[in-house]
């Protein structure tokens, strides 16, 4: 419920009268929550009001000419327990125009007083807007507007350095510049015996820079003004001489310049200029460091460490003003970043183990200028089996102990810890495991002394639990560096050598097709591990033409195995094996790269086994395994009977129907719930059948001389028969063709064992009574040999003979250990 105006004013006045001192008290007058309703106030004053619900208060502050020549302070006493904010705004007085924000200050719930000092305010009218956080409690506030006197300098019209006005160490000097730049000069006679502090002020909201130049015109130091228009260069240790000061504002208008001299800078206190590494302030070993810095004014420090400080763990602790985000960086001797940490009220570098010699520090606030202090802490002796900082780069990786075990901690979210193992004597198989709830990725990033991109990695998904691990790493002799990435928290490392590399072991990296391990097709058995649910292992087979491949897969004794055969990136067939189970599928695979992808849903520690072997080239001509894509459609089996099983990788199969000499009907009978579709070969998107098979499909008409595709879809086992009506007898009859082959042996040089082209002819004799179209199929038993015919589809008239040229490019060895069989077959097209 809102109080009456009379009661509110009475409650607000009594505490104000006790503390207002000599300034006038101005109490808000409602309504004043819009600029046009602002309560007027002039010069120095104490503003009193109350904020409730969605309330905001405006005061119209008028600054006269005499008041504009002073330095102003705005102090806010906010609502206890809530966030209160004061905005200083420039406003033209037009209700249709939005005020321009110049500068703001806010009082936090835990610190209800906030002060903004050193403001230069031009003559004119301003708005002071007071507001609170949306969910903060209602309550009263006070805003104190105070000023301090300055000494005036004559206005300047010359913006040249030679016309600089002399300044001395007195009270702040107020100056009205008629140009965008103004120059001043001062004498510094004490040299290193006195520190110089220089402050410059311009109206808030402007972009300006305070610069100091020596007598030769070289810039010595500079500082950009903050949002309040203030810049300060403190503790400048300058050689004795004449100096010029420049305020580059970009606008004519008022400035305030203030020069101070003090005694020598004490040990550990920053010495400006030190915003670049060559100017770094030198501090003693273990000295506490103090200074003041801003977001565009980093402070650099240089120090030397002796052996006494490098045989123990160290911490560097940066303390700053409350709610001030800071960055603290440890630097290399050349001033480049080595280890950086950020914090909201300072920052820390913990668990440091440093080498004797030169080191550096950089301090930088994130947003506002602030004072800070850095102190050292000795944390005790170096302990075995702990990964210490710095180790954020591969070059600073930490060696693991002989037992391969270590523990450490992430200093921040996204921290990267580097460590290494060393292999001696001969190559070895390694397993590396990282434990820790906040660990996110474990990676091998360097191998054999060469810096590389990530060679092998294990990542944790957002909800995944359990350790990160890398298995079957083949590490050659030398140093191998690993990177562990994670968020703030602890971790443990276990790196274990499993001994010499066993023969036929699938080694890492092999977790992507481009890193696939070669799968021999000669019956060699490979072994490997799949120990994570997110792990994929790829094995590669390269086929020159359609080949019959027999796989033998055995799951680990303590874990399951999922194997998916891929043609390029397209799944061909999937197998799921229980622990210890073995399967031996025979697959007819097309030419091109094939992969076997291995993974596990419930992985174990044991090893799987996989064997791949080629079938005999004549055998593969009788096996017509259908494929899942229209372009992979196979001819129907010779007996026109279809049987098999659909699974998750093959939910459809395609067959190419023989070309008929006469129009005929197509009937398909067999397993229920199999969806059938019929297409023209040149239009595999338009279904000519459009009905589910239910024991017997309605007859479909096939036109003579046309090519058709039959598609089957389902999710279980099936058995079907295909009937072409009156044409069936002719299609199932033995092919009335005599086939013979001839080799041009005189063109082969048997004494040359390098690759050669072998040529020959196929002769076909049609001995039947009806025109016939046949398909020629060819295959070589050695994968390194190619074999092709000039024409694979031939139409023969009764009694006609035809010759078809063929050629083969031999393998690298023309006299292999086993004979190479070049096989040809003819079948109904």
N, C-alpha and C positions, 0 to 999 in steps of 0.2 A: 504494500500500500504506500503511495507517495505522501510525504509529509506536506503540511501547508508551508508556503513560502516564509511566513514570519517565524515559524518554529525552526526551519532549516537554518536561517541566517543566525539566529540566536545560538544554536549549537555549534556553528562553525566559527563564530567570532571569538569566543573566550580563549581557545588555545593560541589563536593568531596574535592577540594583543600581548601575550607574554613573550613572543619571539620575533616579532616584526621589526624590532629595534627602530632605526630611523626611517626605513622605507615605508612608503604608503601601502596600505592594504586595500586590495580591490577584490571584492567578492563577485563571483559570477552572477549574472542576471539572466534568468530564464525568460523566454527561450533563447538559447545561444548555441544551438547544435548545427547551425548553418553559418557560413562565412558572413552573409549579409546581416546576421543577427548577433555578430560578435560583440562582446562587452568591451568598451574602450578602456585603454590604459596608456599612460605616458611615462617614458623614462624609467627610472628605478621604481620597483614596486614588488609587493608580495601578492601573488594571485592565489585565491582560495576558492575551492569549489568541491562539488561532489559528483561522482559518476555512479549511475545506477542503470540496470537493464541494458538497453542498446544505446545509452546516452553517449554523447561526445560534446565537449565544450570548446568554444572559440573565443579568443580575446584578440582585439585589434590593437596592436602595439605601435604607437607612434614614436619615432626617434627623430628628435630635432637636431639641428646642425651642431650644437655644442655637445650633445650626447654622442653624436656620431664620431667625435674625436677621442673617444675613450675605448678601453678594452672591456668587453662585456663577459659576464659569467651568467649562465643559466643553471640553476640548481633545482632539481625535482625531488620532492618528498612524496613518494607514491603511496598508493593504498596498501596497507600492510597485508602481506600474504598474497598479493596479486601483482600482475605485470602492468605497469602504467607507463605511458609514452607521451612525450612532448615533441611536436613537430613545429619547426620554424619554417614559415612559408611566405613566399612573395606573392602579392595579389594586387591586381589592378583596381579592384573595387567593382568590376563588372560582374553581376550575378551570373551571367552566361559563360564566364570564363573560369576554368579550373585553376586553383592556386598552384604555384610551382614550389615543390618541396626543395628546401635548401639543406637542412641538417636536422637530425633527430637525436634524442637521447631517451633511454628507457630505464626504469627502475625495476629490478627483478624481484620476485617474491621473497628470496632469501636476503636481498640487499635493497631495501626500499628507497635508498638515496642514490641519486646519480647527478654528476656535475659535468658541465661542458664549459671549459674556460678558454680565454684568449680569443674571443670573437670580435671581428671588426664588422660593424654594422653601418651601412650607409644611411644617410638621412632619408626618411620616408616612412611609409606604413607597412607593417608586417602582420601576418596572422600567426598566433600561437594556438595550435590545436592540441587538446588533451584528450586522451582516450585510454581505454583499458582492454585487456585481453577478453575475448568473447565470454569465456566461462569463469572469469575472475569474479571475486565477491565485490559488491558495491562498497563504496566508502569515500572518504574525503581525501583531498590532495592539497599540496601547496607548491607553488612555483616561485622561486626567488629570482628576480632580475636585478643584478648588481653590476657595477662598473668600477674601474680603477683608472686613475688619470694617466695621461701620456704627455710627453713634451713634443711640441710641434716643430717640424722642420718647414722651411719655406716651400711652397709649391714649386715643382720643377717642370720645365717645358722641354728640356733637352734630354733625349734618351740615349746619349752617347756615354761611353765609359769615362772619357776624359772629363766630363762634366759631373762626375760623381760627387755627391755631398758627403762631407766628413761626418762620421758618427763616433761617439765615445761611449765609455761604459757609464751610462746613467740610467734613468728610468726609460721605459719604452718610448720610442720616438715615433710620432704620428706624422705622416707625410701624404700629401695628395699629389699623385702623379698625373700629369696631363697627357702622358704617352703610355703605350702598352708595356714598356719596359722602364724600370727605374734603377739607377746605379748609386752605390754608396761606397765609401772607402774608410779604412781604419788602419792604424799602426799597431803592430804587435812587436813589442820590444823585448819581452821576457823569454821568447823562444820556448825551449823545452821545459822551462821552469814554471810555465803557466799554461793551463788549458783554456781554449776559447769555446764558448757556447754562443751560438747565434740562432735567433728565432725570427721568423718572418710571418706576417699575417696579412691575408687579403679577405674580402667578403666571402662568406660561405657559398658553396656551390660552384666556385670557379676552378678552372684548371690552371695552376700556376706552379712555378718551380723556383726554389731558392738556390743560388749558385755562388760559390766563392772562387775567385781567380787570384793567382799570385801576381807579382809585379811584371812578370813576362807574359801575362795574359793566359797562362795555362789554367784550366779548370782544376781545382783541388778537390772539391766536394760538392755534392748537390743533393737536393731532397725535394720531391714533389709534395705539394700541400695535400692534406687530407680533406675529407668532405666538409669539415668545418673551416677550411681555408688556412690551416696552420702547418708550418714546417719548422723543424728544429734540428739543428746540427749541434750535438753535444760532445764535449770532451775532445775537441779538435786539438791535436798536438802539431802545431805549425812552427816552422822555422821563423826566427825573427825577420821582420820585413813589413812591406806595405801590401795590403790586400784590398781587392775590390769585391763588392757584394752586388749581385744582380737579382732582382725579382722580375721574372718574365711572366706577366699575367695574361697578356692578350687583350686586356682592357685598361683604359684609363680609370683612375679611381683611387680610393684611399689605401694606404699600406701602413703597417706598423712594423718597425724593425727594432730588435732588442739585442744588444751586445753585452756579454758578460765575460770576465776573466776570473779564473780560479786557480788554486794551487796545482801542483803536478798530479797526474792521474795515479792513483794508488795501484798496488799490485793486484792483478786479476780484473781490473776495471777496463772496459773497452776504450780504445783510443781511436777516435775518428780522424781521418777517414779510414774505414775498414770494410767497405762494402764490396771489395774485390780481393781475391786470394793474394795477389802481390802486396796488398796493404794490410794483411791480417795482423791483428794485435797479438804480440808474443806474450804468452803467459807461462808461469812456472809449473813444474810437475806437481799435480795435485792441488793447484791453487783454485779456490773458489772464483768464479767469473761472474761479473755483473755488467749490465748494460741496458740500453733502450733501443728498440728496433721497430721498424714498420714493414708492411708487406712489400714495399718497393725499396727497402733499405736493409738487405741482409747484413749480418755481422759475421766476419770471419776471424778465427783465432788459430794460432799455431802454437804447438807445444812439443817438447821433447820428452820421451820416456826412457828411463834407465832400466836395467835388468831387474832392479828391485820391484818395479811396478808391473813387470811383464810375467812374473811367475805366480800371479794370483788373478782371481776373477775380479773384474771391475764393473761398476755401474756409473753412468753419467746421468744425472737427474736435472732436468730443466724445469724450474718453477716460474710461473708467470701469474699475472693478475687473473682473478676468477673469470670463467667463461671466455677465455681467450685461447683460440686454437693456435698451436705453435708447431713448428717443425724443427727438429734437431738432427743434424747430419754429421756423421763421422766422415772425414775426408782422407783421401790418399795424399802422399807427400806432394803431389803436383796440383792439389786442390780439387780434384774430381771426386764425385760422390762415391762413398764406399758403403755406408749403411745409414738409412734415414728412417726416422720414426716420427709420427704425429700424435698429438694429444689435444684434448679440449682445454685443459688448464695447465699446459706444459707438455713435456714429453720425456721418455726414458730410453736409454740404451743399456740393456741389462746383459749379463753374462758375457762381457767382453774379455777376450784374451788377445792382447796386442803384442807386437814385436817391438824391441827397442828401436828408437829412432824418431823421426819426425812424423807427426800426425796433425790433423786439422779438424776444426769444428765450424759448422755454419748454423746460425740461428736465424729463423725467419717467422714472424707472425703471419697468420693466414689473411687477416682482414684489417686489423686496427693496430696502431702504434701502442707499444706497451713496454714496461720495464720487466726485466727478467733477472734470474740468478741461476747459475749452473754450479753444481757441487759434485764431488767425487765420493764414491763409496767403495771401500775395499771389502770384497765378499768372501775372502778366504782362499784357500789353496785350490789349485786346479785338480778336478777329480777325473779319474779314469772312466771311460765309457759315457762321456757327456759331450754333446755337440755344442760348441760355443760359437759366439758371434765374434767377428763378422764372417758370414758365409753366404751372402746373398747372390754371389756370382760364381760361375764354375771355377774361375781363377783362385777363389778363396775357399774351395771345398775343404772340408775337414776329413782327415783320415780316420777310418773306423779302427777300433781296437782289433787285436788278433782274433778274438772270438767272434768278430762281426756284429757285436751287439752295441747299441748306443741309445741314448735317450736325449731329448731336447724339448724345446718349446717354441711355438710360433709367437713372435712378438706383436703381430697385428694380423688382421684379416688379409688374406692374399699373400702372406709371407712365404718366401721360398728358401728352403734350407738345402745346402749342397754338401754332399759327402762323397768319399771315393773309396774304392777297394783297389788293391794292386795284385795282379796275377803274375807269377813267376814260373819259369821253367817251360810250361806248355799250356796250350789253351785248355780252359776248364768250363764245365757247366755250373751256372750259379742260379740261386734262388734268393730273391730279396723281398722281404715282407715289411710293411709299415703298419703299425697299429696306433690308433688314436681316433677318438670320435670326430675331431675337427680336421683330420687329414682328408685332402680332396684329390690329389693326384701324385702318383709316384712315377718317375720317368728316368730312363737312361738317356743322358744328354751328351755324353762325350765318350768316345771309345778309342783306345789305342793312341792317346795323346793328341787327337785332332778334335777341334771344336766343331760341333755339328748342330743341326736342329735335332729335335727329339727323335731318338732312334726307336724307342719302345716305351709305352706308357700304360698305366692302369688308372682309370678315373672312377670316382665314386658318384653315383647318381644322387639326387637330392634326398631320397628316402632310403638309400642303401646303407646297410650296416656291415660290420665285419672288416677284416684287414684288407689293405691294398697289397697286391703281390705281383711280382714278375717272375715267371718260371722259364726254365730251359733257355737261359741266356748263355750264349757261347761267347765267352770273354777271352780274347787273345792276350798274350803276354803284354803287360803294361798297366797303366792307370786307367780306371773307368769311373766316370763321375755320374752321380745320380742327383736328381732334384726332387724334393718332397715339398708340395704346396699344400697350404692349409690355412685355417682361420685360428684366431687366438686360442691357445690351449696346448696341451702336452702331447708328445708322441714317443713311440719306441721304434727302433730299427733293428732288424735281424737280417744279416747277409750271410749266406752259407754257400760254400763251394761243395758241389756234388761230385767232384772228381773229374777225371779226364772225359772228353766228349765221346760217348759211346757211338758205335756205327749205327747208321740209319735212324738217328734221332731227329725229330722235327724240332728245329731250333727257332729261336726268336731273333728278330721280329718276323712274324708271319700273320699279323692280325688285320691285314688289308689285302685286297686282290693284287695290288702292285707290289706287295711284299711276300707273295705266296711262295711256299716251299714246293720245289718240284716233286711231283709224284711219279716215280718210275712206272712204266707199263710192262715191265718184264717179270712181274711176280715178286719183286723185293718187298719185304714187310717193313713198314715204318712204325715207329713208336713215338708217342708224345703225351703231353698232359693238357687237360682243360680243367683248371682249378678254380675258376671264377665264373659266375653266371653271366657277367658282362664280357667275357673273353670270347673272341672268335679266332679260329685258326683256319687259314686258307691253304689248300694244296692245289697245285695247278697241273693240268694235262693239256697238251697241245696236239690236236688231231688234224691231219692233212685232209681227210675225207671221212665219210661215214664209217665208223668202226664199232665193232662189238667189244665192249669193255666189261670185264667181270671184276666187281669190287668184293673184297672180303673185309668186313668191319667187325671189330670186337670191342665192346665197351669195357672201361676199367672195372676191376672187381668190386670197387667200392663207390662207384658213381655211374650215373646214366650218361648217354651220348645221343646227340641229335646230329645227323649228317644230312646236308642238303647239297644235291648236285646242281650246279649252275652252268648254263650255257651263256658265257659272258656274264651279264648281270641278271639273266632270267632263270628262275627256278625250273628245274626239270623234274626232280623227284626228291622226296624226303624220307628218311628212315629214322625211327626212334627205337633206341635199344635200352633195355634195362641193364643194371649192373651185371657184367660178365656175359651178356648175350652176344651171339654172333649171327650175322646175316651175310648172304652171298648173292646179291642181285646181279643179273646180266643186263646191260644197258646198251642199246644201239644209239650212239651219239654222233651228231653231225660234225662237219669240219669246223675248226676254230678253237679258241681257248675255252676250256672247261675247268671249273673249280669244284672242289669238295669243301664245303664250309662245315666246320665242326664246332659244336657248342654243347653246353650242359645246363640242365635245369637244377640238378642236384649233384654238383661236382664232387669228386673225391680226390684223393692224393695219388691213386694208381694211374697207370698208363694205358692208353688205348692202343690198338693196333689196326693198321689199314694196309691192304694189299690191292694193287690194280694189275690186271693182266689182259693182254689182247687175246681175242678169240681168233681162230683160224679164218683167213679171208674168205674161204668158200663157205664156212659156217655162217658168217654174218649175212650172206646173201639170202639165207632162208629165214632169218630173224627180222621181223618187220615191226619193231617197237614203235608205236605211234607217239607223236609229240603233241605239245599243248598249244602250238601256234599254227595258224593257217599256212604260213610259208614253210612249215616243217611237216606238212601232211605227208603220210606214207601211203603207198599202195595197199590195197586190201590183201590179207594173206591169201595164199593160193586156194585154200578151201573155203574162203569167204566167211569164216567164223571168227568172231571177235570175243576176247575174254581178257579180264584184267581187274585192277582195283584203282579207284580214285583215292587221292589223299590231299593233304593241305596244299601241296605244291603243284598238283596236277588234277584239277577239277574238270578238265575237258580234254578231249583227244580228237585229232583230225585225221581223216583218211581221204585219199584221192581215189575216186572211182574209175574203173577202166572206161575207155572211150568205146562206145557201142557202134556196131555197123548198121543197126536198125533201131528205130524207136522201140522202147520197151518200158515195162513197169518195174518199179523198185519196191520191194517189200522187206521189212526188217522185223524179226521176231526174237523174243527172249526176255530177259530180266525186266520186271516192271520198274517204274519210276526212273527210267533213264530218259533224259530229254534229248530228242534228236532234232537236228536241223540240216537242211540241204541247201547248198549254195552253188551258183555258177562260179567256176574257178576265178573268173575275172571280176567277180562282185561278191566277196565273202562277207558282205554286210546285209544282204537281202535274203531272208529265209524263205525258201520255196515250200517248206513242209509245214512249219508253224503249228505243231501239235506235239504233246507229250506222247511218248511210246507207252502203250498199255497192253502188253502181250503181243499185239500185232498192229502195225501202223496201217493206215489207209494207203492204198497204192499211190505212188507218185510217178508221174510220167517223165521219162528221160528221153531227150532228143538225140538222134543219131549224130555222131561226129562232135559232140560237145563234151567239155571237161567239167566235172562236178566234184564238189567237196562234201563229205559227210562229217558232221560234228556230233560228238557224244558229250553229255554233261551229266555229272552225278556226284555222289559222295560215298559210294560203297562198291562192293564187287559187282561185276556184270558179266553176262554171257549172252551174245547175240549172234544171229545168223542173217546174212544178206542174200536176197534172192532177186535175180534179174529176169525172172520169167522165162520167156522163150529163148533168151540169149544165154541162159545159165549153162546149158550143156556145152555150148561152144566155148565159153569162158573157162570152164573147169577142165576141159579136155587138155591133153598134153599139147604143148606148143609144137606145131608141125614145122619146125625150123631146125636146120642143121647148122651148127656153129663151129668154126675152126679159126685158129690163130696162127700167124706167121711172124717170125722175128727176122729183121734185117741184120743177121749176125755179122755180115761182112763189114758193117759200119761200126763195129765195136772193137776197141783196142784193148785187149785183155791185159796187156803188159802195163797199161796206164791205170793206176789205182785211184785217180781223182775222179770227180764227178763227170759223167758223160750222159748224153741223150741217146736213149735206145728207142728205135721206131719199129713199127710193124703194121700188119693189116689184119682185120677181122673179116671173115667171109661168112655171109648168111645166105642160106638157100631155103626158100619157102616151098614146102612140099605139100601144102594143103590145097583146098579147092575154093577157099574164100579169101578176099582181101584181109590183110592182117596188119595191125600196128603193134610194134614191140618197143620195149624200153631196154637199153643196154646199161648194165651196171658193171663197174670195174673197181678193183681194189688191189693194193700192194700190201704184202705181209710185213714189210719193214716201214716204219713211220717216216724214215728219212727219204724214202723213194716216193715220187709223185707218179700218178697214172691217170691219163685222161683220153677220151675218145673224141673224134671230131663231131659226131652227131649221136646224141643219146636216145633220140626218138625217131624211129624209121617206119614208114608205111610200105609194105610189100604186097605185090600182086601175086596171084597163084603162079608158081613156077619161077618167080623172079629170083635172081641172085644179086647181092649187093656187097661191095667192099667198103669198109670203114677204116680209116687210118687211126692209129693210136700211137702215143708217145709216152715215154717215161723218163724222168730225170733221176739218175741213180743217186744214191747216198754218197757220202764222202769216201767210202771204201767200196770199190767195185768187187772186192772178193771178201764178203763178210764171213763170219764164222759159221752162220747157218744159211742155207739157200733162201733166196728171196722169191716168193711166189707172186706172180702177176695173174690175177683171177678175173675172168669175164663171165657174165651171165646175161641171158636174154629172157624177158618175161612179157606177159600181156601188159600193154600200156594202158 
